[in-house]
Amino acid sequence: MNWLVILCWSRRNPFVSIFLLLYYLSSTVHASSSPLSNSSIVPFSSPLYHSSDSLLREIKTLVGRHPDKFSIETMRGSNKGYLAEIVVVTYNHTKRQINKPKIRVLLSFGQHGRELITTEVALNLLHFIAGERRIPYYDSQSVENILDNLIIKVVPMENLNGRKLVEAGDSCDRRNGQGVDLNRNWSVDWGKKEKDYDPYEENPGSAPFSEPEAQIMRKLTSLFNPHIWVSVHSGMEALFMPYDHKNTIPAGLAGHVMKSVLEDLNRRHFQKKCLVGSGGGSVGYLAHGTTTDYMYDIAKVPMAFTFEIYGDASASQNDCFTMFNPIDKATFQTVIDDWCTAFITLFKEGTKMLGGAQLSVSDKTTFTWDHEDLHVEDNNSNNRDGLELAVQELRNYFRLFFLSTVLLMIMFCSRISKNKFNDLTLTLNGS
Ligand SMILES: [Zn+2]
């Protein structure tokens, strides 16, 4: 349905069209909480991929082998009986201390259940960081020098419940265990829907941070206060920066620095084949309520990115496993090697840029972290997010009111001109 159709109807049956218009407008404003099920069930089994259990088990064993470098925690949250837990691995080389403040990096993988390759990159990146495998392109001493400047928190599987659904056979599902897209459940421009909105793909939940996974990630972010954030996805090859909800990049030095870091990665490691720029400007659609927009706008993370690490556009629409994950060993290994290497370059260049550009490294306070922080309460929210939501709702209702008023005025004018035309016709006929 578009505006022209509505305006044509308004001449014939204004009351029906008002109703239809209001319904249409309100449906673009309000979130739907009833996900549709149009998924195709494509069972998969591939020797290249770990199950969620075996992947997390391998990570725990790896951490146990390097107690001087790694620690691991599980953060838990719940909402109305729905439970979620997120494993967080921290790299911080405690034996080698440097005199300057360390750059804090937060990486998240597996926010969408069907993107299995991202969690394999997480596992391999940890192997590389631990020094158990050699990173292509870099010698081990250079890697150690780069890592000395960093504290890195890795979330290897943000959406464990959603991943379990995929492992149970629904390889097209990207949402969490309650049917919510975790990359639409954050507060920046939450709930707005585009014309091509697909509730199966993009259900934003009943409110910003309605989902425990998003609550946990928000709490992790506020405690850790990172300088660099990367959300790792698959479905295409791209290096994205804010914004997702509009077709622009941040103004000024911050946007310029982020873009130059991404262009450098694209040139060095991907033969310029990745799309680079704002998510909203490059991907072909706007996304509202995303994690990366929140990280940049609200959490004030100076470098906030979304990496899309693999996609097969030629795969059948029903074959999500092939669409989002490499299926042959050579491609699988290339994706792992290229992206793990790109992360090391990001750490190196990002550290340099953050220091050189004075991008809030010193004025971001250090983080606190203790055991009490590992559980997130039900319906956790803070006043700032509540205020943002209220302003956004107000803006949406004002937009609705304004459009309705314009339509009523058009109908009113149209009726007056029609009456005048009828009067004129009567007069002419009568004369
Ligand atoms: Zn994704």
Residues whose N, C-alpha, C, O or C-beta is under 5 A from the ligand:
A	BS01	ZN	H112 H233 S234
